[in-house]
Amino acid sequence: MKKIITLGLLTISIHSFAEGNNLYLGGAAGFGWNTVQTPDATFRINGGFNVSDNWAFEVGDTILTQSGSNPNQGMQYYDLSIKGTVSFAESLDGFIQLGGAYGTPSYVSSASNTSSGIGTAGWNFLTGLGVDFIVTHEVSLNVSDLYYYGSPTPQGNTNVLLGGIKFSF
């Protein structure tokens, strides 16, 4: 999966430099929760390509940390989505995202957990919404809410609330 994301980012970056530098990279931190328990913290890195002022393709990696033992385990989501943006004001944009994600456990307390269904990975449907506060043409701050439907067992659906920064190139 990491190879697919890397190849996608490479393709997007080559295309963006040829078409006018519509590439962006970002990072975020916040909190998340799922069916089992609230994680301690959530982190996300993402990158994308703006096809137009209103549409973009985005890839991301979201990590939910959890401490504790079975079934309280951290999760990691690798996602690909289409992002629609609308401008509300000169320095405020709103966005929605639709896509898919591959979720995998980032912590398993013992080998026996895998055999009982703990530690399994699977595909998810991703939805998201948020706002960008535009600081300069190249830098914006954002708040987003991402929801991963159909998460691997036993964690259930996952929701994350993030605050972050985005750099446009």
Secondary structure, 3 states (H helix, E strand, C coil): CHHHHHHHHHHHHHHHHHHCCCEEEEEEEEEEEECCCCCCEEEEEEEEEECCCCEEEEEEEEEEECCCCCCCCCEEEEEEEEEEEEEEECCEEEEEEEEEEEEEECCCCCHHHHHCCCCCCEEEEEEEEEEEEECCCCEEEEEEEEEEECCCCCCCCEEEEEEEEEEEC
